[in-house]
């Protein structure tokens, strides 16, 4: 939306705001009326002193046609916006016949310079000078030097030409700036949309990484409780006493509360408005606790690289968080797809090389999940504090084990790419391997 009202703009500029390009604006009507009035005044003045002193070669019919040709030239100005070149060309014979057409010719030359490229306007102005120069050469004012006459003619016809070029250049500049502003606005909206989409993807990655781990623990514990309850109801297993049920429910409740707390912390950090009691975002120093939680849920985890954790304590917090999420996702996937299988978590790297995080577990097979194991239910927290632990015997693939959609690994790959690293995953020699190579940046 323009700051200047449309009625005060020429139609060429008002069209940018939706004004019909073939309709005059109130400003155009006022300009046309003013220029028409100037042309009429010049025509009357020229008719009053026609023929000029010193000009004695005009015929009587030329003197008689002078006011009529001038009047017709002035009336033709009302079509100058629609047919600027045609009207300007018609002014050439009008100038040869009538001095009263001088004002109309000047307005027509100005119009061509404003609305058409400068070579066309220069050609029209040159034709005017040639026509008027004929009379100046043979009938100039007595006692006036030829140089003065030529200078006067150049100034008279050159001024509208130069003024028209300036007006045209300014309008083209305004149009160009307006189009650049519109392009910049569209690009800004596109960038804004991309930023919103990237922010949503970042939120989805963080929430998946946080919730998938906790919910998988809840699924394991709740599945084991449901399995033992079904065994007791079928008479194939000992019934659960009140202490076992209460302990299991307490573990599930604690893990659900921790999941909500972690989700709140993630959202507050992503919104750059963390609460005063928010826990710091996890890093390499939290891997030992993460492994302990997995072991508490019944996983067999071999953690290699404790010395790397100490060396990498000064690595960028964002890279540490990506490494932590990689291990978290690997343990979660192993718990879902290869329950009971041993998992190896390996860290390697040093300053000057990449930080490599690798999680390996046997690829799940048809017999996977048929082995019985003890599924402990624990309430390990990423905040220091006591943890409830209740062991309920059950199979590895207890009801409630959720399958994955693969979005976690896709999100990890995007996270690693944003940090300047890369993620690789897939089966290799009966082993599923998840590996992230991240830059060692302090």
N, C-alpha and C positions, 0 to 999 in steps of 0.2 A: 504494500500500500504506500503510495507516494505521500510525502509531507505537504507538497504544494497541491492545492485543489486542482482538479482536472480542468475546470473552466478557465484557469489561468495558464494552461499549457497549450502548445500547438498540437494539432492532431497527431503529428508524427511521434511525439512523446506520450501523449495521452493514450495512444493505442497500446502502450505497454501495460496500462492498467485496465484494459478492456474497452476503451472507447473505439467506436467504429472508425477505421482508418480513412474511409471515404466521406466522412462527415466533418464539417468544421466545428470547432469548439467556440464558445463565446469569445475567447481570446482571438481566434482566427477571424471571426466576423468583425471584431473591433479593428484588427490590423488591416483587413481588406478595406473597410470603410475609410480608415485614415489614409491609406495609400491612394485609394481612388480619389479622395478629396484633394490630395496633393497634386495628383496628375491633372485633375480638372482645373485647379488654380493655375498650374503652369500652362495648360492649354489656353485658358482665357488670356493670360498675360502675353503669350506668344501671338495670339490672334490680334491683340490690341496693337502690337508694334510691327505687325507683318504687312508688307515685306520690310526687313531690316534696312537701315541706311546703307547705301553703297551697293545694294543688290538691285541691278536694273535689267537682269536678263530673264526674269520670271514672266511667264505668260499670264494673261488675265484668267484663264481657266484654273491655273495653279493657285492663284490668289483666292479665287472663289471656292476652290475645293479644300483650302487649308482648314477652316473650322470644322467642316464635316468629317474630314479624315481624322482630325484630332479627337472629335467626339466619339467616332467609332473605335478609335484606339483605346480611349478611356473605358468604354463599355466592354471591350474585349478583356479587360483586366479581371472581370468577375469569373472568367474561365481559366485564369492563369494557374490555379492550383491543380486542376485536373489535367490540363494540357500545357504545361509550362513551356516546352520547347516550341510547340506549334504557335502559341501566342507570341513568343519572342521572335520567331522567324517572320511572322506577319507584320511585326513592327518595322522591319527593314524597308519594305516599299512604302509604309506609312510615313517614315521619316523622310524618304525621298520626295513625297508629295506634300508633306505638311510639317511645318515647324511646331505646330500645336501638339503633335504626337510625341514631343520630346519627353514629357513627364511620364507618359505611359510606357515609352521605350525604356526609360530608366528603371521603372518598377518591374517590367518584364525581365530585364537583365538581372536584377536582384533576385527575382524568383528562380530563374534558371541556376544561378550560382548557389542558391540555398538547397534546391531539390535535385540537382543533377550533378554529375562529375565535373570537375573544373575544366577539362579540355572543351567540353561542349559549351560551358559558360564563356570561356575565353573566345571561342569561335564566334558566338553571338555578339559579344562586346566588340570584337574586331570588325564585324560587319557593320555595326552601328557607327564606329569611328570612320570607316571608309565612306559610308553614305553621307555623314555630316561633313566629313573632310572635303568633299567635293564642293560644297557651298562655301566652306571656309577658304578654299584655295582661290575661288573666283569672285567671292563677294564678301570678304572679311570687312569688319568695321573700319571706316577710314581713320587713319592716323594710329592704328594699333599694329605693333610688330607681329610678324608671323609666329615667332617663338611664343609670344604671349597667347596667341590664338590656339596654337597646338597644345600648350600647357593647360589651358583652360578646358579644352576638349578632353584631354587625357584625365584630368582631375574629375570632370563631370561624369564620364562613363566608367572611369576606373574605381571611383569611390563605391558605387553600388556593387561592382564586381568583387572588390576586396571585402566589403561588409558581408556579402553573401557567403564568401568562402569561410569567413570567421564564424558566422552563424551555423553553417553546415558542419564545420569541424567540431564546434561545441556540441551540437546535437548528436553527432556520431559518437563523441566521447561519452556523453551521458548514456546513450544507448548501450555502448560497450561496457561501461561500468555497471549498468543495471543488469546486463546479461551475466557479467562476471559475478555479481552479487548473488544472482539466482543460482548459478552453478555452484558457488561456494556454499549457499544455503542447502542445496540438494546434497552436496558432498558431506556437509556437516550432519545432516539428518541420517545419511547412510553410515557415517562413522559412529553416530550416536546409537543407531540400531545395532551396529556390530559390537559396540561397547556393552550395550545391554545384553546382547546374546552371549558375549564372552563372560559377563558377570554371572548370568544364569548358569552357564556351563561350569564356571568355577564353584558356584554354590552347590551344584549337583555333584561335582567331584568330591568336595569336602564332606558333604552330607553322606554320600555313599561310603567314603572311606571310614567315617566315624561310625555310622550306624551298621554297616555290614558286619563289622567285627563284633559289636555288642549283640546284635540280633542273632548272629550265628551262635554265640555263646548261650543266649536265651533259648534258642531252638534246641541245642544239644541237651541242656538241662531239662527243659520242659518235655522233650521227647523221651528222655530216660525215665522221668517221673511217670509219664503216660504208659510207657512200656511195663514198668514194674507194677503199676496199678492194674493193667490188663492181665498180667501174669497172676497177680493175687486173686483177681475176680474169677479167672479160669481154674484156679486151684493148682496151678503148676509152679507156683512160687510162694515164698513166705509173704504174708501181708505186711504192708508198711505201717509202722507204729506212728503215733502222733508226733514224736520227736523228729522222725525222718521227714514226715510230710511238712512239718513246721519249718525245719531247716531248709528243705528244698524250696519252699515258697519264699522264705527270707532271701535265699540266694537269687531267685528270679526277680524279686522286688528290688533288691540292691542293684542288680545289673540294669534293670529298666530305668531306675533313677539315675544311674551313671550315664546311660545312653542319653537321657534328656539333658543332663548337665553338660555333657560333651557337645551335644548339638547346640545348646544355648551359647556355649563358649565359641564354637565355630562361627555361628551367625554374628555374634557380637564383634569378633575379630574381622570378619569380612565386611562388616559395616563400619569399620574403623571407630567403633564406639564400645570398647570392651569395658565391662563393669569392673569395679575396684577389686572384687574378689575373684575375678576370672583367672583360671590357671593358665600358665604359659603354654604356648603351642608345643606339641611334642617334637623331640629331636632325637639325635643318636643316643643321647644319654638315657632315653626312655626305652631303648630296645630290650634291656634286661628285664624290665617290668613286663613288657609286652610278651616276651618269651615265657616268663613265669605264669602269666595269665593263660597262655596256650597250654602249658604243661598242666596247669590246674584243671583245664577242661579235658584232660586225657590225652593230649597230643604228646608224641615223643619228639622233642626238638633238640637238635645239636647246634649250638651257637658257637661259631668260630669268628674271631676277629675282635675280641675285647680290647686288644691293644690298639686297633684301628680307631675304635670309639674314642680313646684318649687322645690320639693324634689329631682326630678330626673335630675336636671340640670347638675350634675356631672357624670351621667351615660356615659359610653363609647359612643363616637360620632357614631360609627357604629351601636350600638344597638338603639340609638335614631333615626338614619336614617331608620332603619328597622321598628320601631314603626310608624314613620311618613308615610312610604310607605304603611303600613298596613291600616292606616286610609284613606289614599288617594285612595287606591284600593277599600276599602269598600264603600266610598262615590261615586266613579265612577261606581261601579257595581250597587249600589242602584239607581243612576240616570239613568242607562241604563235599568235595569230590573224591577224597581218598581218606576217609576216616580210619583211624588206627594206624596209618602208615607213618613211618619215621620221616621227619622233615629236617633238612639241613639249611641253616641260615648262615651265610658266609659274607663277611665284609673284607675288602682288600683295597689297597691304594695308599698313597702317600703324597705329600706336597710335590707338585710338579707333574703328577699323573692324575688319572681319573679315579674317583671314588666309585667302586664297583660293589653293588649289592646283589647277591644271588640267593635264591630260595629254590631248593630242589626237593622233590618227593617222588616216590614211585608212581608212575602213571596208573590211574585206576583201571582195574581189570574186572572181568565178570565175577571173580570170587571175592573181590574187595567188598568189605562190609559184612561178610559172613562170619568173621572172627568175633568172638565175644571179648569184650574188654570192660574195664571199670570206667564209668563216666562220672567223674566228680563234678559236683555243682559248687562253684565258688563265686564269691563276689569281689574279685580283685578289682581294685580301683586304680586309676592313674594318679589319684591323690593319695598321699601316705595315710594309712589308717588300717584298722583290723579288717580282715576278710573272713567271711563265713564260708566254710567248706563242708559239704555233705556229699558223701560217696554213695551212689546208688548203682548197683551192678546192672548192666544191660548191654545189648549188642552195639556195635560201633555205628550201624546205620539205623539208629533209633528214629521213630517217627518224629517229624518236625524238621529234619535236615533239609534245608532249602537249597534248591538249585540256583545256578547263577545265570545271568543274562549276558555276561561278557562285557558289560558297560564299565565295570571296575577297571579292567585291564585297558580299555580304550581311554578312560579318564587318566590312568597312570601314564600312558604313552603321551597324552597331551601335556600332562604336568611335566614330564621329563623333557619334552621338546621345548617348553617354555623356559626351562632352566638351562637350556643349551646341551642337554644330554640326549640319550636315546634308551628305549626299552625294547627288550627282546623276550619273547616267551613262546613256548611250544614244547611238544614231546621230543625227546632225544634219547635213544637207546633205552626204552622202557622207563624213562624218567621224565617227569614234567619239570621244566626249568624256566624260572622267571628271573631275568637279570636286567639291572638298570645300571648304566654307565653315566655318571654325573660329574660335572667339572668340579675340581677341588679348588674352590674359590673361598678365600678368607675375607 
